[in-house]
Amino acid sequence: MTAAAPLIELRHISKSFGPIDVLQDISLKVHAGEVLCLLGDNGAGKSTLIKILSGVHRPSAGEILLDGRPVAFASPKDAQTCGIATVHQFGGTFPLMSIGRSFFVGVEPTKGWGPFRVFDRKRANTIAVQAVRDFGITRIDDGDRLVGGLSGGERQSLAIARAVHFGARVLILDEPTAALGVKQAAHVLRIINEAKRRGLAVIFITHQVTHAMAVGDHFAVLIRGAIAADFRKGERTREEITDLMAGGEIMAHIEAAIEGAHADT
């Protein structure tokens, strides 16, 4: 592996369900400290690609490389063990749990001995609050507070901080700003920039071009299961990206071809 090798790479990934081709020949690279924005409208294939990256589905063809080495995920646990964490739209947190309990669900710190071991609430609260505050979300200062009382942006921030705390190297964010207001979305975008600063490879799935342009280094537009465009920051305007996502560029080519055909007759 060289210093310039991508942290995670997809090579010619395809996925079919019976006769239906959902993904076709997807090749993408994401380096450490980089945000790849995966753009596409509903039905573009983004969800299937997420499930392949997170170990839910196996690709029908192609391979995934991590640190330059091929990997195969038999389950989401395999992907998590390799440092791939997925945070879905509603944060993967538990509204009826406290912040400390939600942060450590499944891996709770304990105190005591043998059968008398109990959940170490104080330790869990301290670590959870500090992890979130390290990402700049200073409103959270009480680990006993219920997750359900947090804003959408704070819940997303909690989920991202949890993933990083438990060793995520590749952070997949599935529409984290879709249901948020402007201020809450800004919180999440700040968290994404902080994850990038810490050297994570971030894959930000969204259909909101403005949010993507605020944090993205590398962009890929997915249309009907295939990469329609792959470009770096500054190479396309917001209007061009929006038009491409809507299929406007494809229609423009069709219209130009029709006009050309008429001109020849």
Secondary structure, 3 states (H helix, E strand, C coil): CCCCCCCEEEEEEEEEECCEEEEEEEEEEECCCEEEEEECCCCCCHHHHHHHHCCCCCCCEEEEEECCEEECCCCHHHHHHCCEEEECCCCCCCCCCEHHHHHCCCCCCEECCHHHCEECHHHHHHHHHHHHHHCCCCCCCCCCCEHHHCCHHHHHHHHHHHHHHCCCCEEEEECCCCCCCHHHHHHHHHHHHHHHHCCCEEEEEECCHHHHHHHCCEEEEEECCEEEEEEECCCCCHHHHHHHHCCHHHHHHHHHHHHHHHHHC
